[in-house]
Amino acid sequence: MYMFLPFLTAFIGLVLVWFEKRLAGLVMLAITLGILMFWFRIHATDHLNISL
């Protein structure tokens, strides 16, 4: 449903790095990875019925 969110945060991070805001780009990378890990945990345990 909200799968565009990690792509959006990754794109914002890319734009920040392009404009030489390296620390802000790393923060956006961390946010993107956090979103992906959270969603993988939810979807892997609920929708795929995999016990992690």
Residue frames as a rotation matrix with the C-alpha (Angstrom) as fourth column:
MET 1
0.569 0.822 0.000 0.00
0.822 -0.569 0.000 0.00
0.000 0.000 -1.000 0.00
TYR 2
0.925 -0.306 -0.226 2.70
-0.256 -0.940 0.225 2.48
-0.282 -0.150 -0.948 0.99
MET 3
0.537 -0.751 0.384 5.53
0.709 0.649 0.277 0.76
-0.457 0.123 0.881 -0.86
PHE 4
0.585 -0.327 0.742 6.50
0.462 -0.618 -0.636 4.06
0.667 0.715 -0.211 -2.51
LEU 5
0.986 -0.104 0.132 7.83
-0.168 -0.623 0.764 5.32
0.003 -0.775 -0.632 0.84
PRO 6
0.407 -0.907 0.110 11.30
0.376 0.275 0.885 3.65
-0.833 -0.319 0.453 0.75
PHE 7
0.050 -0.366 0.929 11.71
0.995 -0.065 -0.079 4.76
0.089 0.928 0.361 -2.88
LEU 8
0.752 0.300 0.587 10.79
0.286 -0.951 0.119 8.31
0.594 0.078 -0.801 -1.89
THR 9
0.895 -0.445 -0.020 13.21
-0.145 -0.333 0.932 8.41
-0.421 -0.831 -0.363 1.04
ALA 10
0.171 -0.861 0.479 15.99
0.719 0.442 0.537 6.88
-0.674 0.253 0.694 -1.09
PHE 11
0.241 -0.033 0.970 15.39
0.860 -0.456 -0.229 9.49
0.450 0.889 -0.081 -3.81
ILE 12
0.950 0.102 0.296 15.45
-0.040 -0.898 0.439 12.33
0.310 -0.429 -0.849 -1.26
GLY 13
0.638 -0.768 0.052 18.71
0.128 0.172 0.977 10.92
-0.759 -0.617 0.208 0.12
LEU 14
0.078 -0.586 0.807 20.15
0.966 0.245 0.084 10.78
-0.247 0.773 0.585 -3.40
VAL 15
0.562 0.191 0.805 19.19
0.489 -0.861 -0.137 14.42
0.667 0.471 -0.578 -4.02
LEU 16
0.976 -0.214 0.047 20.75
-0.158 -0.538 0.828 15.45
-0.152 -0.815 -0.559 -0.70
VAL 17
0.303 -0.912 0.276 24.02
0.498 0.399 0.770 13.68
-0.813 -0.096 0.575 -1.56
TRP 18
0.228 -0.155 0.961 23.93
0.949 -0.184 -0.255 15.30
0.216 0.971 0.105 -5.02
PHE 19
0.644 0.067 0.762 23.81
0.055 -0.998 0.041 18.71
0.763 0.015 -0.646 -3.29
GLU 20
-0.297 -0.949 -0.104 26.70
0.089 0.081 -0.993 17.68
0.951 -0.304 0.060 -1.00
LYS 21
0.103 0.369 0.924 24.63
-0.955 -0.222 0.195 17.14
0.277 -0.903 0.329 2.15
ARG 22
-0.413 -0.412 -0.812 26.36
-0.373 0.890 -0.261 13.87
0.831 0.196 -0.521 2.98
LEU 23
-0.992 0.024 0.127 25.22
-0.112 0.328 -0.938 13.52
-0.065 -0.944 -0.323 6.60
ALA 24
-0.215 0.975 -0.048 21.58
-0.767 -0.199 -0.611 14.18
-0.605 -0.094 0.791 5.72
GLY 25
0.103 0.186 -0.977 21.89
-0.867 0.499 0.004 11.62
0.488 0.847 0.212 2.91
LEU 26
-0.775 -0.429 -0.465 23.17
-0.139 0.833 -0.535 9.03
0.617 -0.350 -0.705 5.37
VAL 27
-0.771 0.580 0.263 20.25
-0.355 -0.049 -0.933 9.78
-0.529 -0.813 0.244 7.69
MET 28
0.151 0.851 -0.504 17.82
-0.958 0.000 -0.287 9.23
-0.244 0.526 0.815 4.82
LEU 29
-0.258 -0.322 -0.911 19.61
-0.562 0.817 -0.130 5.96
0.786 0.479 -0.392 4.00
ALA 30
-0.994 -0.107 0.015 19.14
-0.069 0.519 -0.852 4.83
0.083 -0.848 -0.524 7.60
ILE 31
-0.355 0.934 0.037 15.45
-0.651 -0.218 -0.727 5.77
-0.671 -0.282 0.685 7.46
THR 32
0.144 0.369 -0.918 15.05
-0.948 0.317 -0.022 3.85
0.283 0.874 0.395 4.18
LEU 33
-0.599 -0.444 -0.667 16.71
-0.267 0.895 -0.356 0.75
0.755 -0.035 -0.655 5.61
GLY 34
-0.920 0.304 0.248 14.59
-0.218 0.129 -0.967 0.99
-0.326 -0.944 -0.053 8.75
ILE 35
-0.013 0.956 -0.292 11.39
-0.900 -0.138 -0.413 1.15
-0.435 0.258 0.863 6.72
LEU 36
0.049 -0.015 -0.999 12.44
-0.767 0.640 -0.047 -1.82
0.640 0.768 0.020 4.58
MET 37
-0.866 -0.402 -0.297 13.40
-0.116 0.740 -0.663 -3.94
0.487 -0.539 -0.687 7.61
PHE 38
-0.685 0.682 0.257 10.14
-0.452 -0.120 -0.884 -3.07
-0.572 -0.722 0.390 9.39
TRP 39
0.201 0.815 -0.543 8.01
-0.959 0.051 -0.278 -3.93
-0.199 0.577 0.792 6.35
PHE 40
-0.282 -0.337 -0.898 9.92
-0.550 0.824 -0.137 -7.14
0.786 0.455 -0.418 5.70
ARG 41
-0.991 -0.097 0.095 9.34
-0.131 0.495 -0.859 -8.21
0.037 -0.864 -0.503 9.29
ILE 42
-0.317 0.947 0.060 5.59
-0.633 -0.164 -0.757 -7.46
-0.706 -0.277 0.651 9.05
HIS 43
0.336 0.515 -0.789 5.04
-0.941 0.218 -0.259 -9.06
0.039 0.829 0.558 5.63
ALA 44
-0.461 -0.574 -0.677 7.30
-0.538 0.787 -0.302 -12.05
0.706 0.225 -0.672 6.22
THR 45
-0.990 0.059 0.127 5.56
-0.077 0.534 -0.842 -12.99
-0.117 -0.844 -0.524 9.44
ASP 46
-0.316 0.949 -0.014 1.93
-0.380 -0.140 -0.914 -12.11
-0.869 -0.284 0.405 8.63
HIS 47
0.379 0.593 -0.710 1.35
-0.838 -0.106 -0.535 -12.49
-0.393 0.798 0.457 4.90
LEU 48
-0.015 -0.466 -0.884 3.79
-0.773 0.567 -0.286 -15.26
0.635 0.679 -0.369 4.04
ASN 49
0.880 0.404 0.250 3.31
-0.455 0.568 0.685 -17.22
0.134 -0.717 0.684 7.30
ILE 50
0.215 -0.895 -0.391 7.05
0.233 0.436 -0.869 -17.62
0.948 0.096 0.302 7.82
SER 51
0.955 0.059 -0.290 8.20
0.294 -0.083 0.952 -18.00
0.032 -0.995 -0.097 11.40
LEU 52
0.301 -0.888 0.348 11.26
-0.039 -0.375 -0.926 -15.79
0.953 0.265 -0.147 11.95
